[in-house]
Amino acid sequence: MRSRIVLSVLLVAPLLVVAGPAAQAQQDVLIPHSTSWLGETIPPEDAAFVDPTQPLNPPYNHRWVQDRVTAMWADPLSTDGMVYTNAPHNELAAVQGVYQFADGRTRPVAYLYPQGGNGTSVTGDEKYLYADFFDTIHTPRTQKVVRFERGGDGYGETVAMAPFETGEPVASDYKAGRTLTGKPGGMTTGRGFVYVTRPVENLIYVYEREKMTKVATFQATNPGAIAFGHDTDTLFALTDAPSGERVVQTWSVDASGGLTRREAITDTGVTPVALAVNRNVLLVADNDITTQQVRYYGECAACPLRYKHIYTLGAAGGIVAAQGRYADNRFDSVVGVGIDRDGAVYVASNGGSEYGILDIRQFSPQHTLNAALVNNIRQENVAIDPEDPETVYSAYRRYDLDYSEKTPGTEWSPRHTRLIVDRATCTHDHRLPGRPGQSEAFAVRNLTDAKGVERKYLYVHTHGSSASDLGIYQVTDSGSRPSAFFTENRLPWPDGEPAQPGVRKRWVDTDADCVIDQDERKTTPDQHDWPSYVQAVDNRGSLWTYAAGALSRFDIESFDDNGNPLYGKPRLLTVPGLPVTAIQGMQYDDATGAMYLYGPRSAGPNPRYILARYDKFGTANQSLAWQQDMNYKPCPTGNGVDLCTPWSIALAGDRVYVADGAREPGGAWGKVRVFSTTGGAHLGYLDAGPEVANIAGWVDMTVSGITATKLPSGEHVIFREEVGFGRTLMYRYMPRAGR
């Protein structure tokens, strides 16, 4: 518990009276609480670190774990355990990250700057680092290879770009790029040259590293990942053989950077995607859904191809084959591999989901796990199982928490985390890449059918403040599968059926085979006959929705033989005397039949936001119990985004929680306002505490931005979406009288 003690005089608003801004401001006090997090394996001392010379910019002095990885390079000439990554996107621009593995620990230490998205490759040599990213500053916008400096210990540093003559600009004051035709398949360095594969041209480009001038190009069919063997001056690259199979083609490299084609290694697994070579060992990462392994090849002078398969790291099928269970030797969509001078092997995985994760593990030369760096939450929050508050769910994973842990960030562990999406057998799951990308879990409900069978359901929507779809997934001990899906049909169905503007569709997986069959699809033109804009789910599974000024409730009429909930027609609701012009969020309390809702009092640049409670909501006897002015003060940015908008609501015990979208200038980061359920009194607020350096990113999901629960001990736990650093913040406090 933080040591800050807050004393205040608590003013309670009378029933049906809106407290004015002056009275409300007196209640804007910090409630003592502790802060933790879920998702990234950052050391507590790094999470709490504040650079006294730069307390806010950059946050943490680069000490946070990025939320996705698509490429990794471990220096084969170094023993310092430094690992470099690339990724397509990160909200806080930690796209090209630097991490150190030392003494069985991992920690973020820096990132390459300036940053750029859409990156697929990263490499380096004894003098420079190299990465590709998409130049969004200049026209035309193109993919570029960019060079960065090396030097220093890297800890807490920004690794700066290394300009070169005639370089193409990638930032306002840097010239360090070389334009590519599309994304590179891979990059590597050796003998003073940079080798870049360009699959769209079927070529390997060779650049002299000082001026980054093109020396030569060499033919290769669909070249991808590439690695340089410093021990033998050999270049290795994944290419397509004339038969179409993927092979590792080898070349001898001379002092001028020239390549002489040699043999191809054909025994490369099912879907090879990444290479590394060092100490006379070649590593090939195989990302097929049935493999998820790293294959070791040793030099063999007597062998026809000079290399033979000597070892395989990783259990076949990885996490997916083990029903989502995490283990040292189970990988989750392998994308990168590396080997350092001492023979330690690094394996990077990104989860294969729509939003991706970061998982980098270091193995000893004896193949045992030394350390792991993990972040498996991106732009998500978690939904809480109401029957078991120690179990929470993202759209993709289940987290088994231990609230008895006192060290921040240790309530969760990758070992107690489980993937709940089956990419192997459920290819029509809308949480997978290429689908609508449902990524935001907001509720878990345990529902019983007419036969007395109880099942668990997870409610999910897409990322966006006004998500216009809803996925309902059945959760079992072995994972989860799609049960029902409602969509505005912004994207076509998997079989290529085109989108039909204005036509809404629903799918119930009647035969429970994870396939969107034609006869399982239904359409409806009635805009009110649609539960996709769901705001709340009660314990009966009823969906409370608000869209286009209409408030509706959808009840479950029955369950089919496979436990799929079958929703009926909407029940349109009227709320006389509604104190807001639009409902931005609402939460239903099954114990009392009360509905808590909030929204703007009026339109315009300076609306007042009102929080209200209705008793017996949705019945003929509903009544407005109280309403409370939320003391909203706009703080728009230059692009018109208001950072202070109340953005998401949650309910636990006798408290209502409302999260602000971001940070009021000069105010608290990660602010969550706390109200009493009995009279609406504003009791104060929670924030991102010293455990996370008092810094947090923003909330941009209205329905799933925060969730909350009451533990059997009486303690409250509030989970807050944390988009900036790609994790979930966890606020914990024991309510007392008046706070």
Secondary structure as the mmCIF struct_conf table of DSSP 4:
data_model
#
loop_
_struct_conf.conf_type_id
_struct_conf.id
_struct_conf.beg_label_comp_id
_struct_conf.beg_label_asym_id
_struct_conf.beg_label_seq_id
_struct_conf.end_label_comp_id
_struct_conf.end_label_asym_id
_struct_conf.end_label_seq_id
HELX_LH_PP_P HELX_LH_PP_P1 ALA A 13 PRO A 14
TURN_TY1_P TURN_TY1_P1 LEU A 15 LEU A 16
HELX_LH_PP_P HELX_LH_PP_P2 VAL A 18 GLY A 20
HELX_RH_AL_P HELX_RH_AL_P1 PRO A 21 GLN A 26
TURN_TY1_P TURN_TY1_P2 GLN A 27 GLN A 27
STRN STRN1 LEU A 30 LEU A 30
HELX_LH_PP_P HELX_LH_PP_P3 ILE A 31 PRO A 32
STRN STRN2 SER A 34 LEU A 38
BEND BEND1 GLY A 39 GLY A 39
STRN STRN3 GLU A 40 GLU A 40
HELX_RH_AL_P HELX_RH_AL_P2 PRO A 44 ALA A 47
TURN_TY1_P TURN_TY1_P3 ALA A 48 ALA A 48
TURN_TY1_P TURN_TY1_P4 PRO A 52 THR A 53
BEND BEND2 GLN A 54 PRO A 58
HELX_RH_3T_P HELX_RH_3T_P1 PRO A 59 ASN A 61
BEND BEND3 HIS A 62 HIS A 62
BEND BEND4 TRP A 64 TRP A 64
BEND BEND5 ASP A 67 ASP A 67
BEND BEND6 THR A 70 THR A 70
STRN STRN4 ALA A 71 ALA A 74
TURN_TY1_P TURN_TY1_P5 PRO A 76 LEU A 77
BEND BEND7 THR A 79 ASP A 80
STRN STRN5 MET A 82 ASN A 86
BEND BEND8 PRO A 88 PRO A 88
TURN_TY1_P TURN_TY1_P6 GLU A 91 LEU A 92
BEND BEND9 ALA A 93 ALA A 93
BEND BEND10 GLN A 96 GLN A 96
STRN STRN6 GLY A 97 ALA A 102
TURN_TY1_P TURN_TY1_P7 ASP A 103 GLY A 104
STRN STRN7 ARG A 105 TYR A 113
BEND BEND11 PRO A 114 PRO A 114
BEND BEND12 GLY A 117 ASN A 118
STRN STRN8 VAL A 122 GLY A 124
BEND BEND13 GLU A 126 LYS A 127
STRN STRN9 TYR A 128 ASP A 135
BEND BEND14 ILE A 137 PRO A 140
STRN STRN10 THR A 142 GLU A 149
BEND BEND15 GLY A 152 GLY A 152
TURN_TY1_P TURN_TY1_P8 TYR A 155 GLY A 156
STRN STRN11 GLU A 157 ALA A 160
STRN STRN12 MET A 161 MET A 161
TURN_TY1_P TURN_TY1_P9 GLU A 165 THR A 166
HELX_LH_PP_P HELX_LH_PP_P4 GLY A 167 GLY A 167
STRN STRN13 GLU A 168 ALA A 171
TURN_TY1_P TURN_TY1_P10 SER A 172 ASP A 173
STRN STRN14 TYR A 174 THR A 179
BEND BEND16 THR A 181 GLY A 182
BEND BEND17 GLY A 185 GLY A 185
STRN STRN15 GLY A 186 GLY A 190
TURN_TY1_P TURN_TY1_P11 ARG A 191 GLY A 192
STRN STRN16 PHE A 193 ARG A 198
TURN_TY1_P TURN_TY1_P12 PRO A 199 ASN A 202
STRN STRN17 LEU A 203 GLU A 208
TURN_TY1_P TURN_TY1_P13 ARG A 209 MET A 212
STRN STRN18 THR A 213 GLN A 219
BEND BEND18 THR A 221 ASN A 222
STRN STRN19 ILE A 226 GLY A 229
TURN_TY1_P TURN_TY1_P14 HIS A 230 ASP A 233
STRN STRN20 THR A 234 ASP A 240
TURN_TY1_P TURN_TY1_P15 PRO A 242 SER A 243
BEND BEND19 GLY A 244 GLY A 244
STRN STRN21 ARG A 246 VAL A 253
TURN_TY1_P TURN_TY1_P16 ALA A 255 SER A 256
BEND BEND20 GLY A 257 GLY A 257
STRN STRN22 LEU A 259 ILE A 265
BEND BEND21 VAL A 270 THR A 271
STRN STRN23 PRO A 272 ASN A 278
TURN_TY1_P TURN_TY1_P17 ARG A 279 ASN A 280
STRN STRN24 VAL A 281 ASP A 286
TURN_TY1_P TURN_TY1_P18 ILE A 289 THR A 291
STRN STRN25 GLN A 293 GLU A 299
TURN_TY1_P TURN_TY1_P19 ALA A 301 ALA A 302
BEND BEND22 CYS A 303 CYS A 303
TURN_TY1_P TURN_TY1_P20 PRO A 304 LEU A 305
BEND BEND23 ARG A 306 ARG A 306
STRN STRN26 TYR A 307 LEU A 313
BEND BEND24 GLY A 314 GLY A 314
TURN_TY1_P TURN_TY1_P21 ALA A 316 GLY A 317
HELX_RH_AL_P HELX_RH_AL_P3 GLY A 318 ALA A 321
TURN_TY1_P TURN_TY1_P22 ALA A 322 GLY A 324
STRN STRN27 ARG A 325 ARG A 325
TURN_TY1_P TURN_TY1_P23 ASP A 328 ASN A 329
BEND BEND25 ASP A 332 SER A 333
STRN STRN28 VAL A 334 ILE A 339
TURN_TY1_P TURN_TY1_P24 ARG A 341 ASP A 342
STRN STRN29 VAL A 345 SER A 349
TURN_TY1_P TURN_TY1_P25 GLY A 351 GLY A 352
BEND BEND26 SER A 353 TYR A 355
STRN STRN30 LEU A 358 PHE A 363
TURN_TY1_P TURN_TY1_P26 PRO A 365 GLN A 366
BEND BEND27 HIS A 367 HIS A 367
STRN STRN31 LEU A 369 ASN A 375
BEND BEND28 ARG A 378 GLN A 379
STRN STRN32 ALA A 383 ASP A 385
TURN_TY1_P TURN_TY1_P27 PRO A 386 GLU A 387
STRN STRN33 ASP A 388 TYR A 393
BEND BEND29 ALA A 395 TYR A 396
STRN STRN34 ARG A 397 ASP A 400
TURN_TY1_P TURN_TY1_P28 TYR A 403 SER A 404
BEND BEND30 THR A 407 THR A 407
TURN_TY1_P TURN_TY1_P29 PRO A 408 GLY A 409
BEND BEND31 GLU A 411 TRP A 412
HELX_RH_3T_P HELX_RH_3T_P2 PRO A 414 HIS A 416
STRN STRN35 THR A 417 LEU A 419
TURN_TY1_P TURN_TY1_P30 ARG A 423 THR A 425
TURN_TY1_P TURN_TY1_P31 THR A 427 HIS A 428
TURN_TY1_P TURN_TY1_P32 HIS A 430 ARG A 431
BEND BEND32 LEU A 432 LEU A 432
TURN_TY1_P TURN_TY1_P33 PRO A 433 GLY A 434
BEND BEND33 ARG A 435 ARG A 435
STRN STRN36 GLN A 438 THR A 448
TURN_TY1_P TURN_TY1_P34 ALA A 450 LYS A 451
BEND BEND34 GLY A 452 GLY A 452
STRN STRN37 GLU A 454 THR A 462
BEND BEND35 HIS A 463 GLY A 464
TURN_TY1_P TURN_TY1_P35 SER A 465 SER A 466
STRN STRN38 ASP A 469 THR A 476
TURN_TY1_P TURN_TY1_P36 ASP A 477 SER A 478
STRN STRN39 GLY A 479 THR A 487
BEND BEND36 ARG A 490 LEU A 491
TURN_TY1_P TURN_TY1_P37 PRO A 494 ASP A 495
HELX_LH_PP_P HELX_LH_PP_P5 GLU A 497 ALA A 499
TURN_TY1_P TURN_TY1_P38 PRO A 501 GLY A 502
STRN STRN40 ARG A 504 VAL A 508
TURN_TY1_P TURN_TY1_P39 THR A 510 ASP A 511
BEND BEND37 ASP A 513 CYS A 514
HELX_RH_3T_P HELX_RH_3T_P3 GLN A 518 GLU A 520
STRN STRN41 ARG A 521 THR A 524
TURN_TY1_P TURN_TY1_P40 GLN A 527 HIS A 528
BEND BEND38 ASP A 529 ASP A 529
TURN_TY1_P TURN_TY1_P41 SER A 532 TYR A 533
STRN STRN42 VAL A 534 VAL A 537
TURN_TY1_P TURN_TY1_P42 ASN A 539 ARG A 540
HELX_LH_PP_P HELX_LH_PP_P6 SER A 542 SER A 542
STRN STRN43 LEU A 543 ALA A 547
TURN_TY1_P TURN_TY1_P43 ALA A 548 GLY A 549
STRN STRN44 ALA A 550 PHE A 559
TURN_TY1_P TURN_TY1_P44 ASP A 561 ASN A 562
STRN STRN45 PRO A 565 LEU A 573
TURN_TY1_P TURN_TY1_P45 PRO A 576 GLY A 577
BEND BEND39 PRO A 579 ALA A 582
STRN STRN46 GLY A 585 ASP A 589
TURN_TY1_P TURN_TY1_P46 ASP A 590 GLY A 593
STRN STRN47 ALA A 594 PRO A 600
BEND BEND40 ARG A 601 SER A 602
BEND BEND41 GLY A 604 ASN A 606
HELX_LH_PP_P HELX_LH_PP_P7 PRO A 607 ARG A 608
STRN STRN48 TYR A 609 ASP A 615
TURN_TY1_P TURN_TY1_P47 LYS A 616 GLY A 618
BEND BEND42 THR A 619 THR A 619
TURN_TY1_P TURN_TY1_P48 ALA A 620 ASN A 621
STRN STRN49 SER A 623 ASP A 629
STRN STRN50 PRO A 636 PRO A 636
TURN_TY1_P TURN_TY1_P49 GLY A 638 ASN A 639
BEND BEND43 GLY A 640 GLY A 640
STRN STRN51 ASP A 642 ASP A 642
TURN_TY1_P TURN_TY1_P50 LEU A 643 CYS A 644
BEND BEND44 THR A 645 THR A 645
STRN STRN52 PRO A 646 ALA A 652
TURN_TY1_P TURN_TY1_P51 GLY A 653 ASP A 654
STRN STRN53 ARG A 655 ASP A 660
BEND BEND45 GLY A 661 ALA A 662
TURN_TY1_P TURN_TY1_P52 PRO A 665 GLY A 666
BEND BEND46 GLY A 667 GLY A 667
TURN_TY1_P TURN_TY1_P53 TRP A 669 GLY A 670
STRN STRN54 VAL A 672 SER A 676
TURN_TY1_P TURN_TY1_P54 THR A 677 GLY A 679
STRN STRN55 HIS A 682 LEU A 686
HELX_RH_3T_P HELX_RH_3T_P4 PRO A 690 VAL A 692
TURN_TY1_P TURN_TY1_P55 ALA A 693 ASN A 694
TURN_TY1_P TURN_TY1_P56 THR A 702 SER A 704
BEND BEND47 GLY A 705 GLY A 705
STRN STRN56 ILE A 706 LYS A 710
TURN_TY1_P TURN_TY1_P57 PRO A 712 SER A 713
BEND BEND48 GLY A 714 GLY A 714
STRN STRN57 HIS A 716 GLU A 722
TURN_TY1_P TURN_TY1_P58 VAL A 723 GLY A 726
STRN STRN58 ARG A 727 TYR A 733
TURN_TY1_P TURN_TY1_P59 ALA A 737 GLY A 738
#
